[in-house]
Amino acid sequence: MENFDLCVIGGGPSGYAAAMRAIDFGKKVILIEKGKLGGAGIYDGALTSKTTWELANKVFSINEMLSLNNRQPFEMSWEDVKQTVSEAVFDRKQQYSAHIKLLQEETSSVRFEYARGTGKLLSKNEVEITTKKGVNVIWADNIILATGSRPRKLPTIPIDEKIIMTSDGIHHMDDYPKSLVILGAGVIGCEYATIFSNFGKTKVYLIDRADRILPFEDEDVAGMVSENLKANGVTIHSTAKLDRMEIVDGEVEYEISNDDGSREIIRVEKALLSVGRIPNVENLGLENAGVNLSDRNYISDNNTQTNVPNIYAVGDVSGHIALVNIGEIEGRHAVERMFDGKTDSVSYDNICTIMFLSPEVASVGMNEQQCLARGKSFKVVKIDFSCIARAIAMRKTRGFFKIMVTDDDEMHILGMRAIGEHASSAIQAIGLLIKMNQPIEVLADLVHPHPSIIEGIQECVRMLLNKSIFKSAVFKDAMYCYRREPEGAVEHLQEL
């Protein structure tokens, strides 16, 4: 029986990052993956959807300019979309494949093995590996479970991944659907509504049980995304209950009950279910090692460590924030706990995230809803993109920056929301300030490039310090300062 310092089961973003971090410590590592190396970080997930979003966004921008001169819209074939996505996937796949191959060459000083197959726990140290070559059992001092997740399905809806699909099937269609209904108005549902409405070839319907999309976000952010989707032809069924969805004559027929008591029956060509994901915990042999599951069927962990001290769980399977970057952080963190004695906990408080919508939304730290939940007063400063020179130059003035700070002289940053062009490029500095617990003066005195979108952040900070170039008392429709009280009261402040 071959011995390893670490066995990683699952070669997605979190598992791959964990294996590579263990190599840094000179450990003997084996990585097991039953499917495709890179997992949902590459295939039918982050890379595929974001590549498609980039294409749709470009098509939308081109047609926005063409419409100003009453010219015919530009069209991109679905075949070209699929080809571009395939090229992006191939590029990333080749990087992973070449990396793995070189790590395993005889001339390499790294003690690393990659097994294409399934891994199953036989005990807290023994792992059974089944590949095309047969079955092998290895011993591992430490084990990381990084088996990821898959799209959640509903038992009452017949999913065939051709007519009624999840994210596993949506990229494999033969052509744009003439019409598409999306069940679920969270980030992924809104993302695909944005993609297909931006291509301009599909009538999109979005079913939302809540009274507004993106209910976890502030109303001003969700409201702007909703307005833009509607302006782009998306029908949003707000406060709607899905009574049935079925395949009829090769199409999708769905029936909804509205909040006012009315009912609608609508026929569309395709449907996409975006109702969350579930962890891949089956056939792992968790019971053989005594690993516990949570009430929600995720692998229970305490700062990546399960109830069995030498076994760790990272990424989607642990039930924390299901993002590629978070999975990678968790994987690396688990290894550092094992081999470097790290005692700090993984922090999920100030994570920079992007929502690929129209326009894109970026966030770090808390939003207003979360700040109110703390039960303390805080200050909010907000500037519209119409006051930012770069946005004016780009003719992309729909959007805003919003920063929440403590209601004291220090004014430490609690969080930020950005919606608009280049939003994702604007939040990193704020994330760093939050992590370092630095005051806002650091940004106010920094020389920003001109013209740039991030100048808007600087102007926000200057507004809080009473030294902005434009005064909020003059531009009341585009520059806002206010104090929020725990009970929700708002005090508008033109000069703070």
C-alpha positions in Angstrom: 0.0 0.0 0.0 1.5 3.3 -1.1 1.6 6.1 1.5 0.9 9.8 0.9 1.0 12.9 3.1 -2.2 14.1 1.4 -4.9 12.7 -0.7 -7.3 15.2 -2.4 -10.6 13.8 -3.7 -11.9 16.2 -6.3 -10.0 18.2 -8.9 -12.1 21.3 -9.2 -10.9 24.7 -8.2 -10.7 24.0 -4.4 -9.1 20.5 -4.7 -6.6 21.6 -7.3 -5.6 24.6 -5.2 -5.2 22.4 -2.2 -3.0 19.9 -4.0 -0.7 22.6 -5.4 -0.4 24.3 -2.0 0.7 21.0 -0.5 3.4 20.7 -3.1 4.8 24.0 -1.8 5.5 22.2 1.5 7.3 19.4 -0.2 4.6 16.8 0.6 3.8 13.7 -1.3 0.4 14.3 -2.8 -2.2 12.4 -4.8 -5.1 14.2 -6.6 -8.1 12.1 -7.6 -10.7 13.4 -10.1 -13.4 11.2 -11.7 -14.5 13.7 -14.4 -12.8 16.7 -15.9 -9.9 18.4 -14.2 -10.9 22.0 -13.3 -14.5 21.0 -12.6 -17.2 23.6 -12.8 -14.6 26.3 -12.7 -14.0 25.5 -16.4 -16.9 23.3 -17.7 -20.5 24.3 -17.6 -19.8 26.8 -14.9 -17.7 29.9 -14.3 -15.6 30.1 -17.4 -18.3 29.0 -19.9 -21.0 31.4 -18.5 -18.6 34.3 -18.2 -17.2 33.8 -21.7 -20.8 33.8 -23.0 -21.6 36.9 -21.0 -18.7 38.8 -22.5 -19.8 37.9 -26.0 -23.4 38.9 -25.2 -22.3 42.2 -23.6 -20.2 43.1 -26.7 -23.2 42.3 -29.0 -25.4 44.5 -26.9 -22.9 47.4 -26.9 -22.5 47.2 -30.7 -26.2 47.2 -31.3 -26.6 50.1 -28.8 -24.4 52.2 -31.1 -26.0 50.9 -34.3 -29.4 51.8 -33.1 -28.4 55.5 -32.7 -28.1 55.6 -36.5 -31.1 53.4 -37.2 -28.8 50.7 -38.7 -29.6 47.0 -38.8 -28.5 45.1 -35.6 -25.4 43.0 -35.6 -26.1 39.3 -35.1 -23.7 36.6 -33.8 -24.6 33.0 -34.6 -25.0 30.5 -31.8 -22.4 28.4 -33.6 -19.9 31.2 -33.3 -20.8 31.6 -29.6 -20.2 27.9 -28.9 -16.9 28.0 -30.9 -15.6 30.9 -28.8 -16.6 29.3 -25.6 -15.0 26.0 -26.7 -11.7 27.9 -27.5 -11.7 29.5 -24.0 -12.4 26.1 -22.4 -9.6 24.5 -24.5 -7.1 27.2 -23.5 -7.8 26.7 -19.8 -7.9 22.9 -20.1 -4.5 22.9 -21.8 -3.0 24.9 -19.0 -4.2 22.4 -16.4 -3.2 19.4 -18.5 0.3 20.7 -19.3 0.8 21.6 -15.7 -0.2 18.2 -14.4 1.9 16.4 -17.0 5.0 18.4 -16.2 4.6 17.9 -12.5 4.5 14.1 -12.9 7.6 13.9 -15.2 10.5 11.8 -13.9 12.7 14.8 -14.0 10.4 16.7 -11.7 11.4 17.1 -8.0 7.8 17.2 -7.0 6.2 14.1 -5.4 2.8 14.3 -7.1 0.4 11.9 -8.6 -2.8 12.4 -10.5 -5.4 9.6 -10.7 -8.3 9.8 -13.2 -11.0 7.9 -11.4 -13.2 7.8 -8.2 -12.0 8.0 -4.6 -13.8 6.3 -1.7 -13.0 6.3 2.0 -12.5 2.9 3.5 -11.3 4.3 6.8 -10.0 7.7 8.0 -6.7 7.0 6.3 -7.4 4.4 3.6 -8.8 5.5 0.2 -9.9 3.2 -2.6 -9.2 4.5 -6.1 -11.0 3.0 -9.0 -9.7 3.8 -12.5 -9.9 2.2 -15.9 -6.8 0.2 -14.9 -8.5 -1.3 -11.9 -8.8 -0.8 -8.1 -6.1 0.4 -5.8 -6.0 1.3 -2.1 -3.6 4.0 -0.8 -2.9 5.3 2.7 -3.1 9.0 3.4 -2.1 10.8 6.6 -4.5 13.6 5.6 -7.5 13.7 3.3 -9.3 16.7 1.7 -12.8 16.2 0.3 -13.4 18.7 -2.5 -16.1 16.9 -4.6 -18.0 20.1 -5.4 -21.7 20.3 -6.2 -24.2 19.9 -9.1 -27.4 21.8 -10.1 -30.4 21.2 -7.9 -33.4 19.6 -9.6 -37.0 19.6 -8.7 -38.9 16.2 -8.6 -42.0 17.7 -10.2 -40.2 19.1 -13.3 -38.9 16.7 -16.0 -35.4 17.8 -16.8 -33.9 16.3 -20.0 -31.1 18.9 -20.5 -32.4 19.5 -24.0 -35.8 21.2 -23.5 -35.9 21.8 -19.8 -32.3 22.4 -18.7 -30.0 23.2 -15.8 -26.7 25.0 -16.2 -25.2 21.7 -17.3 -27.2 21.8 -20.5 -27.8 25.4 -21.4 -24.5 25.8 -23.3 -25.1 22.7 -25.4 -28.1 23.9 -27.3 -28.0 23.8 -31.1 -29.2 27.4 -31.5 -30.6 30.3 -29.7 -34.0 29.5 -28.3 -36.8 31.7 -29.6 -38.1 31.9 -26.1 -36.8 30.9 -22.7 -38.2 30.8 -19.2 -35.8 30.9 -16.2 -37.0 29.6 -12.9 -35.1 31.4 -10.1 -34.1 35.1 -9.9 -30.9 34.8 -7.9 -27.5 35.6 -9.3 -27.3 32.7 -11.9 -30.9 33.1 -13.1 -30.4 36.9 -13.6 -27.1 36.3 -15.2 -28.6 34.0 -17.9 -31.5 36.4 -18.3 -28.9 39.1 -19.0 -27.0 36.9 -21.5 -29.9 35.8 -23.7 -31.7 39.2 -23.7 -28.4 40.9 -24.6 -27.9 38.6 -27.7 -31.4 39.9 -28.8 -32.5 36.6 -30.3 -34.6 35.2 -27.4 -37.7 36.4 -25.5 -36.9 35.8 -21.9 -39.2 35.2 -19.0 -38.0 35.2 -15.4 -40.0 33.6 -12.6 -39.4 35.1 -9.2 -41.2 34.1 -6.0 -40.0 37.2 -4.1 -41.3 40.7 -4.7 -38.1 41.7 -6.4 -35.1 40.0 -8.0 -31.8 39.6 -6.0 -33.5 39.9 -2.6 -30.2 39.6 -0.8 -29.0 42.9 -2.3 -30.1 46.5 -1.6 -33.2 47.7 -3.4 -31.3 50.3 -5.4 -29.0 47.7 -6.9 -31.7 45.1 -7.6 -34.0 47.9 -8.9 -31.4 49.0 -11.5 -30.8 45.5 -12.7 -34.5 44.8 -12.9 -35.2 48.0 -14.9 -32.5 47.2 -17.4 -33.7 43.6 -17.9 -37.3 44.9 -18.5 -35.9 47.5 -20.9 -34.2 44.7 -22.7 -37.5 42.9 -23.2 -37.4 40.5 -20.2 -40.7 39.7 -18.6 -40.3 39.3 -14.8 -43.0 37.3 -13.1 -42.6 38.9 -9.6 -44.3 37.3 -6.5 -45.2 34.4 -8.8 -45.7 30.7 -7.8 -44.9 28.0 -10.3 -47.8 25.6 -10.3 -46.5 23.3 -13.1 -43.8 23.0 -15.8 -43.9 20.3 -18.3 -42.9 19.4 -21.9 -45.8 19.6 -24.3 -45.3 18.9 -28.1 -41.6 19.4 -27.8 -41.9 22.8 -26.0 -42.2 24.0 -22.4 -45.6 24.9 -20.9 -45.7 26.5 -17.5 -48.4 27.8 -15.3 -48.0 30.4 -12.6 -50.2 31.9 -9.9 -49.7 35.6 -9.4 -50.0 37.5 -6.1 -53.2 39.1 -7.2 -54.9 35.7 -7.6 -54.7 35.6 -11.4 -53.2 32.6 -13.2 -51.2 32.5 -16.5 -50.3 29.6 -18.8 -47.4 30.4 -21.1 -45.7 28.3 -23.8 -42.0 28.8 -24.6 -39.3 26.9 -26.5 -36.9 26.1 -23.6 -36.6 26.4 -19.9 -33.7 26.8 -17.5 -33.9 25.8 -13.8 -31.7 28.0 -11.6 -32.7 26.9 -8.1 -29.4 26.4 -6.4 -26.9 23.5 -6.2 -26.5 20.4 -4.0 -23.3 18.9 -2.7 -21.7 15.8 -4.2 -21.5 13.5 -1.1 -22.8 10.2 -2.5 -20.5 7.2 -2.7 -17.6 8.9 -0.9 -17.6 6.3 2.0 -18.1 9.0 4.6 -19.7 6.5 6.9 -16.6 4.3 6.8 -14.5 7.2 8.2 -17.2 8.5 10.5 -17.5 11.9 8.7 -20.6 13.8 9.7 -23.0 15.6 7.4 -25.0 18.7 8.3 -28.8 19.0 8.3 -28.5 20.4 4.8 -26.4 17.4 3.6 -23.2 19.2 3.4 -20.0 17.9 5.0 -19.8 19.5 8.4 -16.6 21.4 9.1 -15.0 23.7 11.6 -12.7 26.1 9.7 -12.3 23.4 6.9 -11.7 20.5 9.4 -14.4 17.9 9.7 -15.2 16.0 12.9 -12.5 13.5 11.9 -9.3 15.5 12.6 -7.2 14.4 9.6 -10.1 14.8 7.1 -11.0 18.3 5.7 -13.8 19.5 3.5 -13.5 22.5 1.1 -15.3 24.2 -1.7 -19.0 23.7 -2.5 -19.2 20.4 -0.6 -18.7 22.2 2.7 -21.7 24.5 2.2 -20.1 27.9 2.6 -20.0 30.5 -0.2 -20.0 28.7 -3.6 -17.5 30.7 -5.5 -14.3 29.6 -7.3 -12.1 32.1 -5.4 -13.6 31.0 -2.0 -13.1 27.3 -2.8 -9.4 28.0 -3.7 -8.9 30.0 -0.4 -10.5 27.1 1.6 -8.3 24.5 -0.1 -5.1 26.4 0.5 -6.2 27.2 4.1 -6.8 23.5 4.9 -3.3 22.6 3.7 -1.8 25.4 5.7 -3.6 24.1 8.8 -2.2 20.7 8.2 1.4 21.4 7.4 2.1 25.0 8.6 0.2 25.1 11.9 -2.1 27.9 10.8 -4.6 28.9 13.4 -6.4 31.8 11.8 -10.0 31.1 10.6 -11.1 31.5 7.0 -12.9 34.9 6.8 -16.0 35.2 4.8 -16.8 38.8 5.8 -15.0 41.0 3.2 -15.1 39.0 0.0 -14.9 40.7 -3.4 -17.6 39.3 -5.7 -19.0 40.1 -9.2 -22.4 39.5 -10.6 -22.3 39.4 -14.4 -25.6 41.3 -15.0 -26.6 44.4 -17.0 -24.8 46.4 -15.9 -22.3 44.3 -13.9 -22.5 44.4 -10.1 -19.5 44.2 -7.8 -19.5 44.1 -4.0 -17.2 43.8 -1.0 -18.1 43.8 2.7 -21.7 44.6 3.8 -24.6 46.2 2.0 -27.1 48.5 3.7 -29.4 45.6 4.6 -26.6 43.9 6.4 -25.4 47.1 8.1 -28.9 47.7 9.5 -28.9 44.2 10.9 -25.9 45.1 13.1 -28.2 47.5 15.0 -25.9 50.5 14.8 -26.1 53.7 12.9 -23.8 54.2 9.9 -23.2 56.7 7.0 -23.8 56.1 3.3 -22.3 58.0 0.4 -23.3 57.4 -3.1 -22.3 58.9 -6.5 -24.0 58.4 -9.8 -21.9 57.4 -12.9 -23.3 60.5 -14.6 -20.8 62.5 -12.5 -17.8 60.4 -13.5 -15.8 61.6 -16.5 -14.8 58.2 -17.8 -18.4 57.0 -17.7 -19.4 60.1 -19.6 -16.7 59.4 -22.2 -17.8 55.8 -22.6 -21.5 56.9 -22.8 -22.2 54.4 -20.0 -23.7 56.6 -17.3 -26.1 54.2 -15.8 -24.7 53.0 -12.5 -23.4 54.2 -9.2 -20.9 53.7 -6.4 -22.1 53.3 -2.8 -19.9 53.1 0.3 -21.0 52.4 3.8 -18.8 53.6 6.7 -19.0 53.7 10.5 -20.8 56.6 12.1 -17.9 58.1 13.9 -14.8 60.3 13.2 -12.8 57.3 12.0 -15.3 56.4 9.3 -13.9 52.9 8.7 -15.4 51.3 5.6 -18.1 48.6 6.2 -18.8 47.8 2.6 -19.2 48.9 -0.9 -21.5 48.2 -3.9 -20.7 49.2 -7.4 -23.0 48.8 -10.4 -22.0 49.9 -13.9 -19.2 49.6 -16.4 -15.9 48.5 -14.9 -17.6 47.9 -11.6 -15.5 44.8 -10.9 -12.3 46.8 -11.4 -13.3 49.3 -8.7 -13.8 47.3 -5.5 -10.3 45.8 -4.9 -8.9 49.0 -3.2 -11.9 49.1 -0.9 -11.5 45.4 -0.1 -7.9 46.1 0.9 -8.8 49.0 3.1 -11.4 46.9 4.9 -8.9 44.1 5.4 -6.3 46.4 6.7 -8.8 48.4 8.8 -7.5 51.6 7.3 -9.5 54.9 7.3 -10.9 56.5 4.2 -8.3 59.3 4.1 -5.9 56.8 2.4 -8.1 56.8 -0.7 -8.9 60.5 -0.6 -5.2 61.4 -0.8 -4.3 58.8 -3.4 -3.6 60.1 -7.0 -6.0 58.2 -9.2 -5.6 57.9 -13.0 -7.7 60.2 -15.1 -10.1 59.6 -16.7 -11.0 56.4 -14.8 -14.1 54.9 -13.3 -12.4 54.6 -9.9 -12.2 58.4 -9.6 -15.8 58.1 -8.5 -14.7 56.2 -5.4 -12.3 59.0 -4.6 -15.1 61.5 -4.9 -17.3 59.4 -2.6 -14.6 59.5 0.0 -14.1 63.2 -0.4 -17.8 63.8 0.1 -17.6 62.1 3.5 -14.6 64.4 4.3 -16.4 67.6 3.1 -13.9 68.2 0.3 -15.5 66.9 -2.9 -15.1 68.7 -6.2 -18.8 68.5 -7.0 -21.0 69.4 -4.0 -23.9 67.1 -3.1 -26.0 70.1 -2.2 -25.9 71.1 -5.9 -26.1 67.7 -7.5 -28.9 66.3 -5.3 -30.0 63.9 -8.0 -26.6 62.3 -8.4 -24.7 62.7 -5.2 -26.1 61.5 -1.9 -24.9 61.5 1.7 -27.1 60.1 4.5 -27.1 58.5 7.9 -29.0 55.3 8.5 -30.3 54.5 12.0 -30.9 50.9 13.2 -34.7 51.3 13.0 -34.3 52.3 9.3 -34.6 56.1 9.7 -32.7 58.1 7.1 -31.1 61.5 7.7 -30.0 63.2 4.5 -26.7 65.1 4.9 -25.6 67.5 2.2 -22.5 68.4 4.1 -21.0 66.0 6.7 
